[in-house]
């Protein structure tokens, strides 16, 4: 059994999460706006002499405000509306009076929301936030009917949707930020390649940003065109990095020239990202940048820019044009037909859900685990001797995550924050006058603090949410200290239940790493085949197929990297690779992919060129090598190996026999990079061979 540092990593992440403080993420304008929405609801309730549905309306406005401030979502009316609708449904289901039926409904509710919420980030946020209404239904329906309470929750969400439309309304702020993240990911790639042309891929941010933008129905033309140009920027960076790698190691001026060009690309992309997100973007002096590049000794000696650097500059100039159009605004808005977009999105979502309907899928595991936790927590809550038992399933619902690390950190942070919040709120209940005005002001203060600090500190947010809930629906005539103690015990019980249940019924990411790496190898194999087929048969090239293969690589690499990061904090070992092993193998695979990117970049987007002899045989050998690596990754018996070195020598002879000057650059790059591919795949095979007992 190999030592696994997961226990130490788990404690470290818990400490980091408790100390986490990111003030730069605060959104004070949105926070004040959401708090004003609650103030409007409370004022209307007061004018109507506090009807029984007043608490439900306030909770609906509260949930709509939380949705408005969820990091990573667009600032618009759609999410508060969805939260209001889902919250109203939760009230109806949570008001079931038969305990056995209520527990069964809680389990079904938890399973359905967790499973459906796995489709997109927005769906997950919507259902997680609105799901708490199920556990609060008994309290907010006191003094009114279930139908009125549900309608009031929906009305609160509608009000926050209207608040989202008030000025200042930055309609495209989230889309700009998403595009900026893609540019920053490319900038980081260029900067890494400037010092190390074999640097492994780090494309999670790029993949996530591109995927988010692809989901949008409505976008300004400049943002849409900039999204499509991401592939061209990546190819230009890869082409320049490949030229740097081919430069003679003794020719320092040439190497420095290409490195300087890549560093300049990183600075430009960082500038463009800041330009489209900053309120007052800084100006850019292209002449100054080019003057600095042209002073390099190599440029001075030749008097010209190399083809790779020239192409990189042209691509970045186009990117700068998109940034200027985005900043200036007024660009035409491009929108897919609403019905077609909705139907296409629905078909895609249904396809994803159908693909996950099998017993080995981790989403099914998490949904079943959450259903079991909520059913057990709901049962304990109903049997709890005081009126605070609902805090047990409520905490368990919010704490339980899809991975062990997230559940542990979220559980600890929420438990500590909630206990602190209920203690503070209970003590404030001793000193604050029982007048409705003072209680309303306290509720607003807790709401404003929670909204301000939601993206800043989960610990303080949890404390503020607890204080808001205590004053909104749970401030009774009981002894405040005893009430605070009871709420704290219920919170600890809910968090402990979620964490303990995960340990008993786990989905360890460590156990999935081999299969995820095998899936990534298959994606790399498809990409390698397309790249080499393009060199052998350029007329058969299909750009959409190539982009789909690139997206598949990015998606599977992101899934593997995320799982490996989660596995680092798991206190288990066992057969198969650990996270460090997998990341080492992936680093070797990404070096091979980097070489293939350079090969692919030798042909322009729609360039017509003759095919290269001998590439098909090398492609077959490379295909067999990837198949063997996929089997090794999955700890299966690998097929018979191939001699890639011999295949490379045959390719080198065939390419060297060609005397066509038009294809000389392509042949030189292919001969150089084929050696890099073989070396990288040999390294990956050495890492993986030890996984089979």
N, C-alpha and C positions, 0 to 999 in steps of 0.2 A: 504494500500500500504506500503510495507516494504521499508525502506531506502536502497538505492543502492549506494555504494561508487564509482560507475563507473566514475563519472566526475572527482573526485580527482585522481583516478587511471589513467585516460587518460592523464591528465596534467603531472602526475609523469612520465609516460612512454615517453611522448614527451620530457621532460627534460632529461631523461636518454639517449634517442636516440641521442639528440643533443650533449650530452657530451661524448658519447660512444667513447672509444679509446682503441683498443686492439692491441698494437704493436707486441705481440707475434704471431699473425696470419699472419704477413707479409711474403711474399715469394719473396725476392729480386732477386733470380736467375731467376724465371719465369717472373718477372716484366721486368727485363733488356732484357730477351730473346724476350718478346712480343714487347717491344719498338724497339728492333733491327729489328723486322719484319716490323714495320712501316717505319723505316729508309731505309730499302732495297727498299720498294715500292716507297718512295719519291725520292730516288736516281735514280731509274729506270725511274720515271716520268720526273725528271729533265733532264736526258740524252736524253729522247725522246722529249724534248722541250715542256713539259707540255701539252700533248694532252687533249682533252675535257673529256676523261674518267678517268683522273688522280685522281680527287676527289673521284670518286666511288671506285677506287682501294684502296686508302688510307682509306676510310671508311670501306671497307671489311676487310682490315688488322686490323683496330681498333677493329671491332666487334669480329674478330677471337681471338685477344689478350684478350678481356674481357672474352670470353668463356674459354680461357685457364686458367684464374685466378679465375674462379668462385669457391667459397668455396664449398666443398662437392662433387666435381667432379674429376674424374681421370685425371691425367696429360697425355694426349694422343692426337693424331691427329683427333679423330672422332668428337669431339664437335666443333672445329673450322670449320671442313668441313660441318657439319650440319648447323652451323650458316651461313656459306657462301651460301649454297644452299637456305636456308629459306630467307636470305637477298636478294638474287637475285630475288626470287619470289615476295618479297615485293616491289622491284623497279618496276617490271613489272606492278603490280596492282596499285601502287601508281602513276604511270605516266598516268593514265586515264585522259583524258582532259575534259570530260563532268562532270560538278559539281555534278549533281544529281546522276549519275552513280557512281562517285567517293565516295560520301557519303555512298551510299548503299554498295559499295565494302568495304569501311572502316568498316562498321558495321558487314558485313559477315566475313571479315578478323579477326576482333577482337573476334567475337564469336567462330570461328573455332579454332583459335590459343589458346584461353583460354580453351576451352573444351578439345581439344586434349592434350594440355599441362598439364592437370590435371592427366595424366596417371602416369608420373614419374617426379622426380625432374629434371632430365636432360632434358626431353622434355619441362618442364616449363621454364627452363633457356634458352634453345635454342630459343623458340618462343618469349619470352619476349625481349631478347637481339636483335634478328634479326628483330623483329617487328618494330623497330624505322625506318628502311629503307623505310617503306611505307610512312612515313610522311616527309622524306627527299628526296623522289624520284624527286620531281619537281626541286630541286636545283642541285642534282648531275647529272641530265640528260641534264642540260643546256650546249650546245656546243657539244653534242654527241647524238647518238641514244640510245633508251631504251635498245636495245639488247646489245650494247657495254657496257653500264653502268652496266647492270645486270651481264654480263660476267666478268667485272672488279671487281665487288663485290665478285663474286665467286672466282676469282683468288687471291684476298686478303685473303680470308679464307683458300685457299689451301696453300698459303705461310706460314701462321701461323701454319697450320697443319704440314708443313715440319719443322718449327722452333721448334715445340714440340718434334721432334725426335732428336734434336741435344743434344750432351752430355753437362752437366751431365743429363742423362735421368733416372729418378727414376721410373721405370715402375710400380712397385708394391707399391709405397709410399702411395697412397690413400687407397689401400686395407689393408695395414698394419695399417694405422690409423683407419680404420673402425673396424678391429678386436680388436685393442687396446681399442676402445670405448666400445666394448662389455665386455672386461675384466675389464675395469674400472667400468662399471655398476655393474658387479658381485662383485667387490671389495667393492663398496659402500654398496651393499646389505649385504655382510658379516660383514662389520664394524657396520652397523646399528643393525644387529641381535646380535652382541656381547654384546650390552648393553640392547637390548629390543627384546626378541624372538618373540614378536607379532608385530614387526614393519611392517607397510603396505608396499605393493609392490611399487617399483619405477623402472619400467622396460621399460620406453619409449626408453632410449638410447640403451638398449639391443635389443629391438624389431627392432628399426631402423637399427642398425648395422647388425643384422642377415638378415634383409630383403635386405639391400644393397648388402651383400655378396652373397645372393642367386640369385641376378640378374646377376652376373658375368658369362660370358661364359668361360673365361680363368683364371685360378688361379694356383699358385704353390700348390703342394700336401699338404704341411705342413699347409698352410692357410686354405685350404679346410677341412682338417681333424680337425684342431683347431675349425673351425666353427661348425662342427658336434659335437664336444665335449662340446660345451657350455651347452647343456642340462645336461650332466653328472656333470659338475661343479656346476650348479645350484642345482641339486638334492643332491649332497654331502654337500653343504652349508646348504640346508634345513634340511637334516638328522641330521647334527650336532646341528643346532639351536633347533630342536625338542628335542634332547637329553638334551640340556641345560634347556629347559623349563620343562622337566619332572624331572629334578634333584630336590632333596629335598631342599626347600628354606633355611633350617637351615644348609645344608651342603655347606658352602661357598667355600670350596676348590674345590668341584666338579663343581659348577657353574663357578668359576674362571677359571678352567681348560678348560672347553668348550669355554668360552669367549676368553681365550687366543688363543685357536686354531682358532677361527673365525677371530680374529685380525691378526693372522699370515697369514691366507688365504688372507685377504685384502691386507696386505703388499706384499705378493708374487704376487698376480694378478696385483697390481700396478707396481711392478718391471717388470713383464713380458710385460706389456703394454709399459713401457718406453724402455725396451730392444729392441722391434721390431720397434720402431719409432725413437730412438736416433741415432745420427751418431756414437757415441762412448759409447755403453752401458756399464754399470757397471757390475762387476762380482757378483755372488751370492754364498754365503757360506751356503750350506744346513746343514752342520754339526753344524754350529753355531746356526742356527734356531732351529734345533731339540734339541740341548743341552739346549737352553733356555726353550723349552717346557717341556723337561723331568725333569727339576728342580722343577716343580710344586709339592706341597705336595701330591696331589692325585697320580700323576705318581710315585713319590718316594715310596709311601706306597704300591701300587699295583704291581709296576714293569712292568706294561704292558700299552699299549695304548688302550683306548676304541675302539670298532669296528667302531663307527662313525668317530672318529678322524683319525683312520688308513685309512679308506676309503677316507676321505678328502685329506690326505697326498698323497695317491697313485694317486688320480685324479690330484692333483696339480703337482705332479712329471711328469705326462704325459703332462700336459700343459707346464711345463718348457721345456720338450723335443721339443715340437712344436716351442716354442719361439727360442730355440737354432738353430733349422733347418731353421727357417725363417731368422734369423740374418745371419747365415752362407751363405745362398743363395745356388745356384746350385741344388736346389731341382727340381724334375720332375714337369713339367707343365701339368696340367690336363685340357683338353678343351672338351667341348661338340661340336659335329659336328656343323659347322657354320650354315648350312641350317636348321638343326633341331632346333637349338637355336633361330634363327631368326623367324622361323614359330611358335615356342612355345611362344616366347615373343609377337609376333603379335596377336596370338589367345588370350593370356591373356589380352593384351591391349584392344582388341575389346570387350572381355567379360566385362571388367571394364566399358568401354564406354557405352555398351548396358545397363548395370545395372544402369547407371546414367541418362538414357534417360527417366526421368519422372519429372513431374512438381515440386515435393517436394524436389528433390535433390539439395543441396546447390551449387554444381558445376554448374548446369544449371542456378540457380539464378545468380551466379557470372558472367557466360558467357553472359547472357542476359543483366545484368547490365553494363558490360563492353562494350558490343556492343552499348547500348543506349548512354553511356557516350561518346564514341568515335565518334558516328554519330553526336551528338550535338556539341562536341568540333571541329570536322572537319568542320561543317557548320559555326561555329563562326570564325574559322581560315580562311576559304575562304572569309568570309565577312570582315575580319579585314582590316583596311585601309592601313596598311603598309605591308612590305614583311616578317615580323616576326610572322605572324599569325600561322605558323606551330608549333611554340613552345607551343601553347595551346593544340592541340591533343597529341603532343609528351609528354608533362608533364603529362597529364591525363592518358595516356597509362602506364607510369612508376609508377605513384602514386597509382592508384586504386588497392587495394588488396582484398582478399576474405573475410577479416574480418574488422570490424570497427577500432580496435586498430591498425592493420597494416596500414590501409589506412591513419589514422590520423597521426601516427608517421612518416610514409614514406612521406606523403604529406608535413608535416611541415619541415622535414629535407631536403627534396629535394628542396622545395621552397626556404628555407633560403640559402642552398648551391648554388643553381643555380643563385639566385640573386647576391650573393657575387661573384660567378665566372664570370658572364657576366659583372658586374661592373669592376672587376679587368682586364678582357680581354679587355674591351673597353678602359680603362685607359692606358693599355699597348700599345694599338693601336695608342695612341697619341705620345708615346716616341720611339717606335721601328721603325727603318727605314723600308720603304716600299719594300726594297729589298727582293727577294724571299728567299735568304739564311737565313736572319734573321727570316722571317716568318716561314720557315721550322724548324729552331732550336727552336722557341717558341712552335710550334705544338708538337715537340718531347718532350720538357720539360713538357708540360701539360700532354701528354700521359704517360710519365714515372711516374709523380706524381700520376696520376690516377691509374695506374697499381700497384704501390707500396702501395697505401692507400686504394685500393678497399676492402680488408678484414679487414682494420684497422679502418676506419671512413667513414661512409656513407656521412656525411656532407662534408668532404674535397673531397671525391670522386666526389660528385655531382658538387662541385665547379670546380674541374679540368676538368670534362667532359664538362661543359659549356664553359670553356675557350678553350678547344680543338675544340669544335663545332664552336665557334665564329671565330677562326682563320682559321679553315679548310674550312668552306663553307659559312660563314656569315660575313666576314670582307669586307665591301664595302666602298665606298667613302662618306658615310653619316656622319653626326656629331656623333662622338663616344658616347658622353654623352646622346644624344637623343636616339641613337640606344640602349644603355645599359638600359635606362629607359623603352623603348618599350619592350625589351626582358624580363625585370623583370616583367612588368605588365602582359605580356602574360603567364609567368611562374606562377605567382600568380593566374591568371584566370584559368589556367589548373588545378592547385592543388585544388583551391576552388571548381571548377566544379566537380572534382572527389569526394571530401569529401561531398559536398552538395548532390550530386546524391545518394551517399550511404545512407545518412540519410533519403532521400525521398523514396528510394526503398531498404530497408535494408534486410539483412539476419542476424537477431540477433541470436547469438549463445545461448543466454539465453533461447530462445524459444525451442531450440533443446535438452537441457540438459536432460530432462526427458526421451525422446526417446533413447538418447545415453546411459543413465544409464540402461534402460530396455534391450537394446541390450547386454550390458556388463553382466547383470544378466543372460541372456540366455546363454552366453558363459561360465560363471561360472557354470551354471547348467549342461551343457554338460560335462565339465571337472569333476565335482563331480560325475556324473553318471559313467564315464569311470574309475575313481579312485576306486570307490566302487565295480564296476563290476569286476575289476581286483582282488580285495581281495576275492570276492565271487567265481569267475570263472577265475582263473589265466591262464588256457589253452586257453581261448578266447581272450587273450590280443593281441592287434595289436599296435606295436610301432609307426607306421606311423600315425595311427588315433589319438593316444595320442599326438604326436608332433603337428599334425594339430590343435587339440583342444587347446593346449598351445599357439600356434601362434595366434589363433583366440582370445583368452583372451587378449594377449598382444596387438594385433592390436586394439581391441575395447577399451581397457583401455587407449591406447595412444590417440585414437580419442576423448574419453571423457575428458581426462586430458587437451589436447590441446584446446578443445572447452571451458572447464571451465576456462582456463587461459585467453582466448580471451574474455569470458563473463565478467570477472572481470572489464574490462575497458569499458563496455557498459553502457551508461547513462540511463538505463531502469530498471524497476522492473516488477511487474505484477504477474499473477497467475503462479503457478508451482514453482519448486525449483530454487534458485539462485546458483551461483557457489560454495559458501561456504557450502550450504546444500548438494549439490551433492557430493562434496569431502568428507564431513563427512560420508555420507552413503557408499561411495566407500571405505573409510578407514576400516569400519566395515566389508564390503564384502571381502576385501583383507586379513583381519585376518582369516576369514573362509577359504579362499583359501590357506593361509599359512599353516593352520592345515592339509588341504587335501594334500598339497605337502609333508608334513612329512609322512602322511599315505602312499602315493605312493612310497616314498623313501625306505620303508621297504622291498620292493621287488627289486631285481637286474634286470638288463636289460633283461636277458633271463633266469631268474631263474624259475625253475619248483617247484611248491609248491602246497599244498592242499588248497582247498577253505575253507572259514570260514562261518559257519552257522549263520543265523540271519542278515547278511549284506544286503541281498536283501530287506527285510522289511524296514530297516533303510534308504536304498537308495530311496525307494518309498516315504517315508515321507519327506526326504530331497528334492526330486524332486518337491513335492507339495509346499514345503516352498519357493523354488526358483521361482516357477510359480507365487505364490502370491506376492513376492517381485517385480517381473517384472511388474505385473499389477499396483502395488502401484507406481512404478517409472514412469509409463506412465500416472498416474492420472486416471486410469480406475478402474472400480468396481472390487475389488479383489475377487478371489474364496474363498471358505470357508477355514479357517485356519486349520492347523494340530498341534497336540500337540507333538512338537519335544522333549520335556523333557521326555514324556512317551515313545517315540520311542527310546530315548537314554537309558532309564532304561531297556527296553526289550532287546536291543542290549547288554548291559552290562551283563545281566543274561545269555543270550545265549553264549556269549564269555567266561564268567566265568565257564560255565559248561564243556568246552572243556579241556581235560587234556593232549593234545598233546604238548610235550616239544618243538617240532620243530617250532611250530607257536606261542610260548609264547611271543616273542618280538613283533611280528606283532599284537597280540591281545592286549598287553599292550599299544602299541602306539595308536591303533585304539580306545581303551576305553578312553584313555586320550584325544586324539584329537577330538573325537566326542563331548565331552563336550565343547571344545573350539569352534567347528563349531556352535553348537547350541547357545552358548552365543553370538557369533559374529552376527549370523543371527537375533537373537532377538534384538540386538542393532540396526541393519540396519532397521528392521521393525519399531522400535520406531521412528527413524529419519524420515522415509518415510511416516508414517501414517498421519502426519500433513499436507501433501501436498494435500489431498483430502478435498475440501470444504464441 
